[in-house]
Amino acid sequence: MLRGDLINRLADESQGLKYDDIKYIVDVFFEEIGNALVQGQRVEIRGFGSFTPKCRAARMARNPKSGDQVSVGERKFVHFKSGKILKAASIRQDG
Amino acid sequence: MREKSVTRSELADAIQRNVGLTRLESAEFVEKIINHMTTTLASGENILITGFGSFQIVERNARTGRNPRTKVETHVAARRSIKFKPSQVLRDDMARGNSNGRKGLGSVFID
């Protein structure tokens, strides 16, 4: 599902709002989550899951081809943990 | 100490603030977006939100696990799990560490 598909599905169930209006709402939704992560804040959506910004420490690594040592700076990543409802809905294949 | 997490309530606030829907309508939209994402992932379909990131279903093989406390071996069934991968844009913004340089949306009021 792409962003546009999500907007279309929302548009189908929201009378009176144009595609562009809903597109804007969806953009604000994801932008707000993104802004929080950029500021180092955790985002928790009960049931769906949580996004936790984390930091990987700087380290020395090796170029696998040449064997040279290179330093890898500190990097940020996002840890996503799916929530109970999403887990129940999607994780277990055997039911 | 860690700041309070951003929750549904803050997301609804952001919509209300920027879009000019009522608080109730904003909260309903937050719920609808989350519901659509949940059903999509539950049906086994991936989600790609440009500029934000993607949610991918990954299949995990069955394996023999061990209870780390008791060391008792147990069978862990094959399962699906969900991987979130932030987009390049979000990763770059996070590396820069502040949201001031982010491409803002500005406000659009719907009536």
N, CA and C atoms of all chains as a GROMACS GRO file, in nm:
protein
  618
    1MET      N    1   0.085  -0.119   0.000
    1MET     CA    2   0.000   0.000   0.000
    1MET      C    3   0.089   0.124   0.000
    2LEU      N    4   0.066   0.210  -0.093
    2LEU     CA    5   0.140   0.336  -0.101
    2LEU      C    6   0.061   0.447  -0.033
    3ARG      N    7   0.128   0.558  -0.011
    3ARG     CA    8   0.060   0.671   0.051
    3ARG      C    9  -0.070   0.706  -0.023
    4GLY      N   10  -0.063   0.704  -0.158
    4GLY     CA   11  -0.179   0.738  -0.239
    4GLY      C   12  -0.295   0.640  -0.218
    5ASP      N   13  -0.262   0.512  -0.200
    5ASP     CA   14  -0.367   0.412  -0.175
    5ASP      C   15  -0.436   0.439  -0.043
    6LEU      N   16  -0.355   0.475   0.057
    6LEU     CA   17  -0.410   0.506   0.189
    6LEU      C   18  -0.505   0.625   0.178
    7ILE      N   19  -0.462   0.727   0.103
    7ILE     CA   20  -0.545   0.847   0.087
    7ILE      C   21  -0.676   0.811   0.017
    8ASN      N   22  -0.666   0.728  -0.088
    8ASN     CA   23  -0.787   0.687  -0.160
    8ASN      C   24  -0.884   0.612  -0.070
    9ARG      N   25  -0.830   0.520   0.011
    9ARG     CA   26  -0.918   0.444   0.100
    9ARG      C   27  -0.986   0.535   0.202
   10LEU      N   28  -0.912   0.633   0.252
   10LEU     CA   29  -0.970   0.728   0.348
   10LEU      C   30  -1.075   0.815   0.278
   11ALA      N   31  -1.045   0.851   0.154
   11ALA     CA   32  -1.138   0.937   0.079
   11ALA      C   33  -1.270   0.866   0.056
   12ASP      N   34  -1.264   0.734   0.033
   12ASP     CA   35  -1.386   0.656   0.010
   12ASP      C   36  -1.481   0.661   0.128
   13GLU      N   37  -1.426   0.674   0.248
   13GLU     CA   38  -1.514   0.670   0.366
   13GLU      C   39  -1.534   0.807   0.429
   14SER      N   40  -1.483   0.911   0.367
   14SER     CA   41  -1.503   1.045   0.423
   14SER      C   42  -1.574   1.135   0.322
   15GLN      N   43  -1.701   1.149   0.339
   15GLN     CA   44  -1.775   1.235   0.248
   15GLN      C   45  -1.740   1.381   0.277
   16GLY      N   46  -1.743   1.463   0.175
   16GLY     CA   47  -1.725   1.606   0.196
   16GLY      C   48  -1.582   1.652   0.199
   17LEU      N   49  -1.487   1.556   0.202
   17LEU     CA   50  -1.348   1.598   0.199
   17LEU      C   51  -1.286   1.558   0.066
   18LYS      N   52  -1.214   1.651   0.008
   18LYS     CA   53  -1.151   1.625  -0.121
   18LYS      C   54  -1.023   1.543  -0.100
   19TYR      N   55  -0.978   1.479  -0.208
   19TYR     CA   56  -0.854   1.401  -0.206
   19TYR      C   57  -0.740   1.485  -0.149
   20ASP      N   58  -0.728   1.608  -0.195
   20ASP     CA   59  -0.616   1.694  -0.151
   20ASP      C   60  -0.623   1.725  -0.002
   21ASP      N   61  -0.746   1.739   0.050
   21ASP     CA   62  -0.761   1.765   0.194
   21ASP      C   63  -0.709   1.645   0.272
   22ILE      N   64  -0.748   1.527   0.228
   22ILE     CA   65  -0.708   1.406   0.300
   22ILE      C   66  -0.559   1.381   0.284
   23LYS      N   67  -0.507   1.411   0.166
   23LYS     CA   68  -0.364   1.399   0.144
   23LYS      C   69  -0.291   1.486   0.246
   24TYR      N   70  -0.344   1.604   0.268
   24TYR     CA   71  -0.279   1.695   0.362
   24TYR      C   72  -0.283   1.640   0.505
   25ILE      N   73  -0.397   1.583   0.543
   25ILE     CA   74  -0.410   1.525   0.678
   25ILE      C   75  -0.309   1.411   0.696
   26VAL      N   76  -0.300   1.326   0.593
   26VAL     CA   77  -0.207   1.212   0.600
   26VAL      C   78  -0.062   1.262   0.609
   27ASP      N   79  -0.032   1.368   0.532
   27ASP     CA   80   0.103   1.425   0.538
   27ASP      C   81   0.136   1.478   0.677
   28VAL      N   82   0.040   1.548   0.737
   28VAL     CA   83   0.062   1.602   0.872
   28VAL      C   84   0.086   1.488   0.970
   29PHE      N   85   0.008   1.382   0.956
   29PHE     CA   86   0.021   1.265   1.045
   29PHE      C   87   0.164   1.210   1.043
   30PHE      N   88   0.215   1.182   0.923
   30PHE     CA   89   0.349   1.123   0.915
   30PHE      C   90   0.459   1.225   0.944
   31GLU      N   91   0.432   1.350   0.911
   31GLU     CA   92   0.533   1.452   0.940
   31GLU      C   93   0.550   1.469   1.090
   32GLU      N   94   0.440   1.460   1.162
   32GLU     CA   95   0.445   1.476   1.307
   32GLU      C   96   0.525   1.362   1.371
   33ILE      N   97   0.504   1.241   1.322
   33ILE     CA   98   0.582   1.128   1.374
   33ILE      C   99   0.729   1.148   1.341
   34GLY      N  100   0.757   1.189   1.216
   34GLY     CA  101   0.895   1.212   1.173
   34GLY      C  102   0.962   1.320   1.257
   35ASN      N  103   0.892   1.431   1.280
   35ASN     CA  104   0.949   1.541   1.360
   35ASN      C  105   0.987   1.494   1.499
   36ALA      N  106   0.899   1.414   1.559
   36ALA     CA  107   0.927   1.364   1.694
   36ALA      C  108   1.054   1.280   1.693
   37LEU      N  109   1.067   1.192   1.592
   37LEU     CA  110   1.184   1.105   1.585
   37LEU      C  111   1.311   1.186   1.564
   38VAL      N  112   1.300   1.289   1.480
   38VAL     CA  113   1.416   1.375   1.453
   38VAL      C  114   1.461   1.444   1.583
   39GLN      N  115   1.364   1.480   1.667
   39GLN     CA  116   1.398   1.544   1.793
   39GLN      C  117   1.435   1.444   1.902
   40GLY      N  118   1.439   1.318   1.866
   40GLY     CA  119   1.481   1.217   1.961
   40GLY      C  120   1.369   1.169   2.052
   41GLN      N  121   1.246   1.201   2.014
   41GLN     CA  122   1.133   1.159   2.097
   41GLN      C  123   1.076   1.027   2.049
   42ARG      N  124   1.028   0.950   2.143
   42ARG     CA  125   0.968   0.822   2.111
   42ARG      C  126   0.823   0.846   2.070
   43VAL      N  127   0.772   0.763   1.980
   43VAL     CA  128   0.633   0.774   1.939
   43VAL      C  129   0.565   0.642   1.971
   44GLU      N  130   0.458   0.649   2.046
   44GLU     CA  131   0.390   0.526   2.085
   44GLU      C  132   0.244   0.531   2.045
   45ILE      N  133   0.206   0.439   1.957
   45ILE     CA  134   0.066   0.430   1.917
   45ILE      C  135   0.016   0.297   1.971
   46ARG      N  136  -0.057   0.304   2.081
   46ARG     CA  137  -0.102   0.183   2.148
   46ARG      C  138  -0.174   0.090   2.051
   47GLY      N  139  -0.137  -0.035   2.055
   47GLY     CA  140  -0.201  -0.134   1.969
   47GLY      C  141  -0.124  -0.150   1.839
   48PHE      N  142  -0.087  -0.038   1.778
   48PHE     CA  143  -0.016  -0.046   1.650
   48PHE      C  144   0.132  -0.074   1.671
   49GLY      N  145   0.196   0.009   1.750
   49GLY     CA  146   0.338  -0.013   1.777
   49GLY      C  147   0.407   0.114   1.823
   50SER      N  148   0.535   0.101   1.852
   50SER     CA  149   0.609   0.218   1.895
   50SER      C  150   0.735   0.235   1.812
   51PHE      N  151   0.774   0.361   1.792
   51PHE     CA  152   0.895   0.396   1.720
   51PHE      C  153   0.990   0.458   1.821
   52THR      N  154   1.106   0.398   1.839
   52THR     CA  155   1.201   0.452   1.934
   52THR      C  156   1.329   0.492   1.861
   53PRO      N  157   1.365   0.621   1.867
   53PRO     CA  158   1.490   0.661   1.802
   53PRO      C  159   1.607   0.612   1.886
   54LYS      N  160   1.705   0.551   1.822
   54LYS     CA  161   1.820   0.502   1.895
   54LYS      C  162   1.948   0.542   1.822
   55CYS      N  163   2.056   0.529   1.895
   55CYS     CA  164   2.184   0.572   1.844
   55CYS      C  165   2.278   0.453   1.839
   56ARG      N  166   2.343   0.434   1.725
   56ARG     CA  167   2.448   0.332   1.720
   56ARG      C  168   2.580   0.402   1.741
   57ALA      N  169   2.660   0.348   1.830
   57ALA     CA  170   2.787   0.413   1.864
   57ALA      C  171   2.882   0.413   1.745
   58ALA      N  172   2.970   0.510   1.742
   58ALA     CA  173   3.075   0.513   1.641
   58ALA      C  174   3.165   0.392   1.660
   59ARG      N  175   3.219   0.338   1.553
   59ARG     CA  176   3.303   0.220   1.567
   59ARG      C  177   3.406   0.217   1.456
   60MET      N  178   3.505   0.134   1.474
   60MET     CA  179   3.602   0.110   1.368
   60MET      C  180   3.553  -0.010   1.289
   61ALA      N  181   3.550   0.002   1.158
   61ALA     CA  182   3.509  -0.109   1.076
   61ALA      C  183   3.617  -0.134   0.971
   62ARG      N  184   3.598  -0.239   0.895
   62ARG     CA  185   3.697  -0.275   0.796
   62ARG      C  186   3.633  -0.275   0.659
   63ASN      N  187   3.701  -0.220   0.563
   63ASN     CA  188   3.656  -0.232   0.425
   63ASN      C  189   3.682  -0.377   0.383
   64PRO      N  190   3.576  -0.452   0.352
   64PRO     CA  191   3.593  -0.596   0.329
   64PRO      C  192   3.681  -0.625   0.207
   65LYS      N  193   3.682  -0.531   0.112
   65LYS     CA  194   3.760  -0.556  -0.009
   65LYS      C  195   3.909  -0.533   0.017
   66SER      N  196   3.942  -0.416   0.074
   66SER     CA  197   4.084  -0.382   0.088
   66SER      C  198   4.140  -0.418   0.225
   67GLY      N  199   4.050  -0.442   0.322
   67GLY     CA  200   4.098  -0.474   0.455
   67GLY      C  201   4.139  -0.352   0.536
   68ASP      N  202   4.123  -0.232   0.476
   68ASP     CA  203   4.160  -0.110   0.549
   68ASP      C  204   4.064  -0.083   0.664
   69GLN      N  205   4.118  -0.027   0.768
   69GLN     CA  206   4.033   0.014   0.880
   69GLN      C  207   3.970   0.149   0.845
   70VAL      N  208   3.839   0.162   0.869
   70VAL     CA  209   3.774   0.291   0.849
   70VAL      C  210   3.689   0.320   0.972
   71SER      N  211   3.676   0.447   1.005
   71SER     CA  212   3.591   0.477   1.120
   71SER      C  213   3.451   0.506   1.072
   72VAL      N  214   3.355   0.449   1.140
   72VAL     CA  215   3.214   0.470   1.108
   72VAL      C  216   3.158   0.558   1.219
   73GLY      N  217   3.105   0.672   1.182
   73GLY     CA  218   3.054   0.766   1.282
   73GLY      C  219   2.929   0.713   1.350
   74GLU      N  220   2.889   0.785   1.452
   74GLU     CA  221   2.767   0.752   1.523
   74GLU      C  222   2.649   0.760   1.427
   75ARG      N  223   2.560   0.663   1.429
   75ARG     CA  224   2.442   0.678   1.345
   75ARG      C  225   2.311   0.653   1.420
   76LYS      N  226   2.209   0.720   1.369
   76LYS     CA  227   2.078   0.710   1.432
   76LYS      C  228   1.994   0.608   1.357
   77PHE      N  229   1.912   0.536   1.428
   77PHE     CA  230   1.816   0.449   1.361
   77PHE      C  231   1.687   0.446   1.441
   78VAL      N  232   1.587   0.386   1.382
   78VAL     CA  233   1.457   0.379   1.448
   78VAL      C  234   1.425   0.234   1.478
   79HIS      N  235   1.393   0.207   1.602
   79HIS     CA  236   1.350   0.073   1.636
   79HIS      C  237   1.197   0.072   1.640
   80PHE      N  238   1.138  -0.015   1.560
   80PHE     CA  239   0.992  -0.026   1.560
   80PHE      C  240   0.954  -0.156   1.628
   81LYS      N  241   0.866  -0.144   1.725
   81LYS     CA  242   0.816  -0.263   1.792
   81LYS      C  243   0.667  -0.270   1.769
   82SER      N  244   0.620  -0.378   1.708
   82SER     CA  245   0.476  -0.381   1.679
   82SER      C  246   0.397  -0.405   1.807
   83GLY      N  247   0.283  -0.342   1.814
   83GLY     CA  248   0.198  -0.350   1.932
   83GLY      C  249   0.114  -0.476   1.934
   84LYS      N  250   0.042  -0.493   2.043
   84LYS     CA  251  -0.035  -0.616   2.065
   84LYS      C  252  -0.136  -0.646   1.955
   85ILE      N  253  -0.210  -0.542   1.916
   85ILE     CA  254  -0.318  -0.566   1.820
   85ILE      C  255  -0.262  -0.600   1.683
   86LEU      N  256  -0.159  -0.524   1.644
   86LEU     CA  257  -0.096  -0.550   1.515
   86LEU      C  258  -0.032  -0.688   1.515
   87LYS      N  259   0.030  -0.723   1.625
   87LYS     CA  260   0.093  -0.854   1.638
   87LYS      C  261  -0.010  -0.963   1.623
   88ALA      N  262  -0.118  -0.949   1.698
   88ALA     CA  263  -0.222  -1.050   1.695
   88ALA      C  264  -0.277  -1.064   1.554
   89ALA      N  265  -0.287  -0.951   1.485
   89ALA     CA  266  -0.348  -0.952   1.352
   89ALA      C  267  -0.254  -1.008   1.246
   90SER      N  268  -0.125  -0.993   1.264
   90SER     CA  269  -0.039  -1.025   1.152
   90SER      C  270   0.069  -1.129   1.178
   91ILE      N  271   0.109  -1.146   1.300
   91ILE     CA  272   0.230  -1.221   1.324
   91ILE      C  273   0.209  -1.371   1.316
   92ARG      N  274   0.105  -1.417   1.383
   92ARG     CA  275   0.089  -1.562   1.390
   92ARG      C  276   0.027  -1.617   1.264
   93GLN      N  277   0.100  -1.703   1.199
   93GLN     CA  278   0.048  -1.760   1.075
   93GLN      C  279  -0.042  -1.878   1.106
   94ASP      N  280  -0.006  -1.949   1.212
   94ASP     CA  281  -0.081  -2.070   1.244
   94ASP      C  282  -0.212  -2.039   1.315
   95GLY      N  283  -0.232  -1.916   1.360
   95GLY     CA  284  -0.358  -1.873   1.421
   95GLY      C  285  -0.373  -1.909   1.565
   96MET      N  286   1.612   1.223   3.216
   96MET     CA  287   1.486   1.151   3.203
   96MET      C  288   1.426   1.167   3.065
   97ARG      N  289   1.363   1.066   3.019
   97ARG     CA  290   1.304   1.069   2.885
   97ARG      C  291   1.178   1.154   2.882
   98GLU      N  292   1.167   1.230   2.772
   98GLU     CA  293   1.045   1.309   2.757
   98GLU      C  294   0.927   1.216   2.735
   99LYS      N  295   0.810   1.270   2.753
   99LYS     CA  296   0.688   1.194   2.729
   99LYS      C  297   0.683   1.152   2.582
  100SER      N  298   0.637   1.030   2.557
  100SER     CA  299   0.625   0.984   2.419
  100SER      C  300   0.516   1.059   2.346
  101VAL      N  301   0.533   1.068   2.216
  101VAL     CA  302   0.427   1.122   2.131
  101VAL      C  303   0.322   1.013   2.111
  102THR      N  304   0.198   1.047   2.134
  102THR     CA  305   0.091   0.948   2.124
  102THR      C  306  -0.017   0.994   2.026
  103ARG      N  307  -0.122   0.912   2.016
  103ARG     CA  308  -0.236   0.949   1.932
  103ARG      C  309  -0.282   1.092   1.956
  104SER      N  310  -0.281   1.129   2.084
  104SER     CA  311  -0.334   1.259   2.122
  104SER      C  312  -0.255   1.374   2.057
  105GLU      N  313  -0.120   1.361   2.058
  105GLU     CA  314  -0.038   1.466   1.995
  105GLU      C  315  -0.057   1.467   1.843
  106LEU      N  316  -0.078   1.348   1.785
  106LEU     CA  317  -0.098   1.342   1.641
  106LEU      C  318  -0.230   1.409   1.603
  107ALA      N  319  -0.332   1.385   1.687
  107ALA     CA  320  -0.462   1.450   1.663
  107ALA      C  321  -0.447   1.602   1.680
  108ASP      N  322  -0.371   1.645   1.780
  108ASP     CA  323  -0.346   1.788   1.800
  108ASP      C  324  -0.285   1.851   1.676
  109ALA      N  325  -0.185   1.780   1.620
  109ALA     CA  326  -0.115   1.834   1.503
  109ALA      C  327  -0.211   1.852   1.386
  110ILE      N  328  -0.301   1.755   1.368
  110ILE     CA  329  -0.397   1.767   1.258
  110ILE      C  330  -0.492   1.883   1.285
  111GLN      N  331  -0.539   1.891   1.409
  111GLN     CA  332  -0.631   1.998   1.443
  111GLN      C  333  -0.566   2.135   1.421
  112ARG      N  334  -0.442   2.147   1.465
  112ARG     CA  335  -0.366   2.272   1.455
  112ARG      C  336  -0.342   2.313   1.311
  113ASN      N  337  -0.306   2.216   1.227
  113ASN     CA  338  -0.264   2.249   1.090
  113ASN      C  339  -0.376   2.245   0.988
  114VAL      N  340  -0.480   2.169   1.016
  114VAL     CA  341  -0.580   2.145   0.913
  114VAL      C  342  -0.711   2.216   0.943
  115GLY      N  343  -0.737   2.244   1.068
  115GLY     CA  344  -0.860   2.314   1.099
  115GLY      C  345  -0.983   2.225   1.104
  116LEU      N  346  -0.961   2.095   1.132
  116LEU     CA  347  -1.075   2.009   1.164
  116LEU      C  348  -1.099   2.023   1.314
  117THR      N  349  -1.214   1.975   1.360
  117THR     CA  350  -1.236   1.977   1.504
  117THR      C  351  -1.146   1.872   1.568
  118ARG      N  352  -1.135   1.881   1.698
  118ARG     CA  353  -1.052   1.787   1.772
  118ARG      C  354  -1.103   1.643   1.752
  119LEU      N  355  -1.236   1.630   1.754
  119LEU     CA  356  -1.297   1.497   1.739
  119LEU      C  357  -1.270   1.440   1.599
  120GLU      N  358  -1.289   1.525   1.498
  120GLU     CA  359  -1.264   1.480   1.360
  120GLU      C  360  -1.117   1.441   1.341
  121SER      N  361  -1.028   1.521   1.402
  121SER     CA  362  -0.885   1.493   1.392
  121SER      C  363  -0.852   1.358   1.454
  122ALA      N  364  -0.908   1.334   1.573
  122ALA     CA  365  -0.883   1.208   1.642
  122ALA      C  366  -0.937   1.091   1.560
  123GLU      N  367  -1.053   1.113   1.493
  123GLU     CA  368  -1.110   1.007   1.410
  123GLU      C  369  -1.019   0.973   1.292
  124PHE      N  370  -0.957   1.077   1.235
  124PHE     CA  371  -0.865   1.053   1.124
  124PHE      C  372  -0.743   0.974   1.167
  125VAL      N  373  -0.690   1.010   1.284
  125VAL     CA  374  -0.574   0.936   1.337
  125VAL      C  375  -0.611   0.788   1.347
  126GLU      N  376  -0.729   0.763   1.401
  126GLU     CA  377  -0.776   0.625   1.420
  126GLU      C  378  -0.792   0.554   1.286
  127LYS      N  379  -0.849   0.624   1.189
  127LYS     CA  380  -0.872   0.565   1.056
  127LYS      C  381  -0.740   0.529   0.989
  128ILE      N  382  -0.644   0.620   0.998
  128ILE     CA  383  -0.514   0.594   0.936
  128ILE      C  384  -0.451   0.470   0.999
  129ILE      N  385  -0.455   0.464   1.132
  129ILE     CA  386  -0.394   0.350   1.201
  129ILE      C  387  -0.466   0.220   1.166
  130ASN      N  388  -0.600   0.227   1.159
  130ASN     CA  389  -0.676   0.106   1.125
  130ASN      C  390  -0.642   0.054   0.985
  131HIS      N  391  -0.632   0.147   0.889
  131HIS     CA  392  -0.599   0.104   0.753
  131HIS      C  393  -0.460   0.041   0.748
  132MET      N  394  -0.366   0.099   0.825
  132MET     CA  395  -0.231   0.043   0.825
  132MET      C  396  -0.230  -0.095   0.889
  133THR      N  397  -0.306  -0.110   0.997
  133THR     CA  398  -0.313  -0.239   1.066
  133THR      C  399  -0.372  -0.346   0.975
  134THR      N  400  -0.486  -0.315   0.910
  134THR     CA  401  -0.549  -0.418   0.825
  134THR      C  402  -0.460  -0.452   0.706
  135THR      N  403  -0.392  -0.352   0.653
  135THR     CA  404  -0.304  -0.378   0.539
  135THR      C  405  -0.192  -0.475   0.579
  136LEU      N  406  -0.127  -0.445   0.691
  136LEU     CA  407  -0.018  -0.533   0.735
  136LEU      C  408  -0.070  -0.670   0.773
  137ALA      N  409  -0.189  -0.673   0.833
  137ALA     CA  410  -0.248  -0.802   0.874
  137ALA      C  411  -0.276  -0.889   0.752
  138SER      N  412  -0.309  -0.824   0.639
  138SER     CA  413  -0.338  -0.901   0.519
  138SER      C  414  -0.209  -0.945   0.448
  139GLY      N  415  -0.096  -0.905   0.503
  139GLY     CA  416   0.030  -0.950   0.447
  139GLY      C  417   0.089  -0.855   0.344
  140GLU      N  418   0.029  -0.736   0.334
  140GLU     CA  419   0.076  -0.639   0.234
  140GLU      C  420   0.171  -0.539   0.300
  141ASN      N  421   0.277  -0.503   0.229
  141ASN     CA  422   0.371  -0.403   0.280
  141ASN      C  423   0.313  -0.262   0.263
  142ILE      N  424   0.370  -0.168   0.338
  142ILE     CA  425   0.327  -0.029   0.325
  142ILE      C  426   0.449   0.056   0.291
  143LEU      N  427   0.432   0.146   0.196
  143LEU     CA  428   0.540   0.238   0.162
  143LEU      C  429   0.488   0.382   0.168
  144ILE      N  430   0.540   0.459   0.259
  144ILE     CA  431   0.502   0.599   0.270
  144ILE      C  432   0.626   0.682   0.231
  145THR      N  433   0.622   0.740   0.112
  145THR     CA  434   0.737   0.815   0.063
  145THR      C  435   0.772   0.927   0.160
  146GLY      N  436   0.899   0.945   0.186
  146GLY     CA  437   0.943   1.052   0.274
  146GLY      C  438   0.936   1.017   0.421
  147PHE      N  439   0.871   0.904   0.452
  147PHE     CA  440   0.861   0.863   0.592
  147PHE      C  441   0.932   0.729   0.614
  148GLY      N  442   0.885   0.628   0.544
  148GLY     CA  443   0.949   0.498   0.558
  148GLY      C  444   0.858   0.387   0.509
  149SER      N  445   0.904   0.264   0.526
  149SER     CA  446   0.822   0.153   0.481
  149SER      C  447   0.810   0.049   0.592
  150PHE      N  448   0.698  -0.021   0.587
  150PHE     CA  449   0.674  -0.132   0.679
  150PHE      C  450   0.675  -0.258   0.595
  151GLN      N  451   0.763  -0.349   0.628
  151GLN     CA  452   0.772  -0.471   0.550
  151GLN      C  453   0.745  -0.593   0.636
  152ILE      N  454   0.671  -0.686   0.577
  152ILE     CA  455   0.646  -0.812   0.646
  152ILE      C  456   0.767  -0.902   0.621
  153VAL      N  457   0.824  -0.951   0.726
  153VAL     CA  458   0.934  -1.046   0.707
  153VAL      C  459   0.894  -1.180   0.769
  154GLU      N  460   0.924  -1.286   0.696
  154GLU     CA  461   0.893  -1.420   0.744
  154GLU      C  462   1.011  -1.469   0.828
  155ARG      N  463   0.981  -1.516   0.946
  155ARG     CA  464   1.088  -1.572   1.029
  155ARG      C  465   1.070  -1.723   1.033
  156ASN      N  466   1.178  -1.794   1.012
  156ASN     CA  467   1.172  -1.940   1.013
  156ASN      C  468   1.148  -1.994   1.153
  157ALA      N  469   1.095  -2.115   1.158
  157ALA     CA  470   1.082  -2.185   1.285
  157ALA      C  471   1.222  -2.214   1.337
  158ARG      N  472   1.239  -2.210   1.467
  158ARG     CA  473   1.373  -2.238   1.521
  158ARG      C  474   1.357  -2.294   1.662
  159THR      N  475   1.466  -2.346   1.711
  159THR     CA  476   1.465  -2.394   1.848
  159THR      C  477   1.515  -2.282   1.937
  160GLY      N  478   1.428  -2.237   2.025
  160GLY     CA  479   1.466  -2.129   2.114
  160GLY      C  480   1.500  -2.186   2.251
  161ARG      N  481   1.551  -2.100   2.334
  161ARG     CA  482   1.587  -2.145   2.468
  161ARG      C  483   1.540  -2.038   2.565
  162ASN      N  484   1.476  -2.080   2.668
  162ASN     CA  485   1.441  -1.984   2.772
  162ASN      C  486   1.571  -1.941   2.840
  163PRO      N  487   1.604  -1.812   2.830
  163PRO     CA  488   1.736  -1.769   2.879
  163PRO      C  489   1.751  -1.792   3.029
  164ARG      N  490   1.641  -1.794   3.101
  164ARG     CA  491   1.653  -1.811   3.246
  164ARG      C  492   1.668  -1.957   3.284
  165THR      N  493   1.580  -2.041   3.228
  165THR     CA  494   1.582  -2.182   3.270
  165THR      C  495   1.664  -2.270   3.177
  166LYS      N  496   1.704  -2.215   3.061
  166LYS     CA  497   1.781  -2.289   2.960
  166LYS      C  498   1.703  -2.404   2.896
  167VAL      N  499   1.572  -2.407   2.923
  167VAL     CA  500   1.492  -2.513   2.864
  167VAL      C  501   1.469  -2.483   2.716
  168GLU      N  502   1.490  -2.579   2.631
  168GLU     CA  503   1.472  -2.558   2.488
  168GLU      C  504   1.324  -2.568   2.452
  169THR      N  505   1.281  -2.475   2.366
  169THR     CA  506   1.144  -2.480   2.319
  169THR      C  507   1.143  -2.457   2.170
  170HIS      N  508   1.036  -2.501   2.108
  170HIS     CA  509   1.023  -2.480   1.965
  170HIS      C  510   0.954  -2.347   1.940
  171VAL      N  511   1.012  -2.263   1.857
  171VAL     CA  512   0.949  -2.136   1.821
  171VAL      C  513   0.898  -2.151   1.679
  172ALA      N  514   0.766  -2.138   1.662
  172ALA     CA  515   0.704  -2.160   1.531
  172ALA      C  516   0.745  -2.050   1.433
  173ALA      N  517   0.733  -2.082   1.305
  173ALA     CA  518   0.756  -1.981   1.201
  173ALA      C  519   0.657  -1.867   1.222
  174ARG      N  520   0.701  -1.748   1.201
  174ARG     CA  521   0.612  -1.635   1.225
  174ARG      C  522   0.643  -1.522   1.130
  175ARG      N  523   0.553  -1.428   1.130
  175ARG     CA  524   0.577  -1.307   1.053
  175ARG      C  525   0.611  -1.197   1.150
  176SER      N  526   0.701  -1.111   1.110
  176SER     CA  527   0.717  -0.993   1.193
  176SER      C  528   0.725  -0.872   1.100
  177ILE      N  529   0.717  -0.755   1.157
  177ILE     CA  530   0.710  -0.634   1.078
  177ILE      C  531   0.834  -0.551   1.099
  178LYS      N  532   0.896  -0.515   0.988
  178LYS     CA  533   1.018  -0.437   0.994
  178LYS      C  534   0.987  -0.297   0.946
  179PHE      N  535   1.026  -0.198   1.023
  179PHE     CA  536   1.009  -0.060   0.978
  179PHE      C  537   1.143  -0.008   0.930
  180LYS      N  538   1.144   0.046   0.810
  180LYS     CA  539   1.268   0.104   0.757
  180LYS      C  540   1.243   0.251   0.728
  181PRO      N  541   1.309   0.340   0.802
  181PRO     CA  542   1.289   0.482   0.778
  181PRO      C  543   1.344   0.520   0.640
  182SER      N  544   1.278   0.614   0.574
  182SER     CA  545   1.323   0.657   0.441
  182SER      C  546   1.456   0.730   0.452
  183GLN      N  547   1.523   0.745   0.339
  183GLN     CA  548   1.651   0.816   0.337
  183GLN      C  549   1.634   0.958   0.391
  184VAL      N  550   1.524   1.023   0.353
  184VAL     CA  551   1.500   1.161   0.396
  184VAL      C  552   1.491   1.168   0.549
  185LEU      N  553   1.416   1.075   0.608
  185LEU     CA  554   1.400   1.074   0.754
  185LEU      C  555   1.533   1.043   0.821
  186ARG      N  556   1.608   0.949   0.763
  186ARG     CA  557   1.739   0.915   0.822
  186ARG      C  558   1.833   1.034   0.817
  187ASP      N  559   1.833   1.106   0.703
  187ASP     CA  560   1.920   1.224   0.693
  187ASP      C  561   1.880   1.328   0.796
  188ASP      N  562   1.748   1.351   0.808
  188ASP     CA  563   1.701   1.451   0.904
  188ASP      C  564   1.738   1.411   1.047
  189MET      N  565   1.729   1.282   1.075
  189MET     CA  566   1.764   1.236   1.210
  189MET      C  567   1.913   1.254   1.236
  190ALA      N  568   1.993   1.230   1.132
  190ALA     CA  569   2.138   1.245   1.149
  190ALA      C  570   2.171   1.390   1.178
  191ARG      N  571   2.098   1.480   1.116
  191ARG     CA  572   2.121   1.623   1.139
  191ARG      C  573   2.071   1.663   1.277
  192GLY      N  574   1.970   1.591   1.325
  192GLY     CA  575   1.932   1.604   1.465
  192GLY      C  576   1.839   1.716   1.503
  193ASN      N  577   1.799   1.802   1.412
  193ASN     CA  578   1.692   1.894   1.452
  193ASN      C  579   1.594   1.913   1.338
  194SER      N  580   1.472   1.943   1.374
  194SER     CA  581   1.366   1.943   1.275
  194SER      C  582   1.351   2.080   1.209
  195ASN      N  583   1.440   2.174   1.244
  195ASN     CA  584   1.426   2.309   1.187
  195ASN      C  585   1.443   2.310   1.036
  196GLY      N  586   1.535   2.225   0.989
  196GLY     CA  587   1.561   2.224   0.846
  196GLY      C  588   1.464   2.138   0.768
  197ARG      N  589   1.367   2.081   0.836
  197ARG     CA  590   1.274   1.991   0.768
  197ARG      C  591   1.180   2.069   0.677
  198LYS      N  592   1.145   2.003   0.570
  198LYS     CA  593   1.054   2.063   0.475
  198LYS      C  594   0.913   2.064   0.538
  199GLY      N  595   0.873   2.178   0.587
  199GLY     CA  596   0.745   2.184   0.655
  199GLY      C  597   0.630   2.188   0.557
  200LEU      N  598   0.513   2.165   0.605
  200LEU     CA  599   0.396   2.162   0.518
  200LEU      C  600   0.320   2.293   0.520
  201GLY      N  601   0.341   2.371   0.625
  201GLY     CA  602   0.261   2.492   0.641
  201GLY      C  603   0.120   2.454   0.681
  202SER      N  604   0.032   2.548   0.687
  202SER     CA  605  -0.104   2.517   0.728
  202SER      C  606  -0.202   2.536   0.614
  203VAL      N  607  -0.294   2.444   0.603
  203VAL     CA  608  -0.401   2.457   0.505
  203VAL      C  609  -0.531   2.438   0.580
  204PHE      N  610  -0.620   2.532   0.572
  204PHE     CA  611  -0.744   2.516   0.646
  204PHE      C  612  -0.857   2.472   0.556
  205ILE      N  613  -0.921   2.366   0.601
  205ILE     CA  614  -1.031   2.308   0.524
  205ILE      C  615  -1.161   2.361   0.582
  206ASP      N  616  -1.253   2.398   0.497
  206ASP     CA  617  -1.385   2.428   0.555
  206ASP      C  618  -1.497   2.387   0.462
   0.00000   0.00000   0.00000
